[in-house]
């Protein structure tokens, strides 16, 4: 609705656009708050359902509007002392880079770039965003 109102204006002012951003951001914050509440409620009901299905020995069940099933997936975490280093060395020894997700730590890379002026394998790029503050 707000977008069509902006389109109908022939020439919006900078101040009007700033106020529109503020209005939209306030609406997003309200929705985010409501989403957090719903997520907490969902998690509580999900735990209650999981406990009840486990107690009754059910792997699948159905209500009036949906069905639910319990699935089990094996995940991994690093052991506390030296787990990351051991795993990374093992992946390198096996020549299996697919065992490690490749992701740049932006703050660390930015700091290294500032110190060295260049980092092999990286190219910097600028990302522009608008900062908006309440008045």
N, C-alpha and C positions, 0 to 999 in steps of 0.2 A: 504494500500500500504506500509506504513512504517513498519507494523508488519511483512509482508512477507520479507522485506529487512532484518529485524533483524533475522528472522529464517534462512535465507540463509547464514548468517555469521556463521562461525564455532565456534568462541569464541569471543563474544563482550567484549569490555573493559568497565570498570566502567565509564570512561569519555564519551565513546560513548553512553552508556545508559542514562547518565545524560543529554547529549545534545539532545538525542531523546525525553526525557521527556520534556525538555524545548521547543522543536519544537512543540510537541503535545499540550502543555499548551498554546502556542502562538496561535495555530489554534483554540483551544477551546475559548480563549478570543475573537478572531475575531467573532466567531459564537455567543457568548453571547452578544456581542455588537449589532450584526445584529438582534438577537432575541429580544432585548429590543426595538429596532426601530420598528420591526414588531408588537410587542405587543402594543406599543403606537398607531400605525396606526390602528390596529385591534380594540382597545378600542374606538378610535375616530369614526370609521365607525360604530361600534356596537351601540354607543350612538346616532349617527345620525339616524340609522335605527330604533332604539327603539322610538325616538321622532317622527319620521315620521309615524310609524305604529300606535302609540298612537293617533296622531293627526287625522289619517284617520280611527281610530276605528278598526284596523285589529289585529287579534290574530295570523293569519298565512298568509304567502304569499310565492310566488315562483318566482325565477329568472330563467335564462337559465341553470345554473349548480347546483343550490341548492335551498332548501326551508328553511324558517325560521319561527319559532313560538315563541311566548312570553309565558313563564311560570312564575308563581309566587310561591315562596316558603317562608314560614314563618320561620324566624330565630330569635334568641334571643341574647340580650346582658345584662350585669349586670347593675342595677341602680347604680348611682354614689356613693351614701353613703350607705355602708354596704350590697350591693347587693350580693357579693360573699359569705359573711358569712351567710346571711339569706338563700340563696339558698342551701349552703352546709349543714346547720343545718336542713333545711326542708327535704333534701334528706336522711339525717341520721335518722330523725324522722320517715319517711315513710319506712325506711329500704330498700331504692332503690339505691344501689350503681351504677346501670346502668345509673343514671342521671348525673354522673360525670365521665369524662375521667380520667383514672389513668395514670399519667405520672410523671416520676421523674424529678425534677429540678436538673440537674447535677451539676451546680455550687454550689447551696445551699447544696446538699447532700455531695459534695466533701468537702466543708468547715466544715460541721457538722462531717463528718468522721474524718477529720484531728484534730478536737477539742476533739472528744469523743473516737476515735479509733474503733468504731463500731456503726452501725445504724441498729436497728431491721428491718428485712425484706429485707435488701439490702446485696448484695455481690459485691465487686469491681472486675473489670476485666480490663486488659490493652488492649489498642487499639494502634497499631503501624501504623504510616503514615510516608511518606517521605516528608520532607520540601524542597522545591526547590526555589532558588532565582536567579534572573537575575544577570549576571556578568557585 
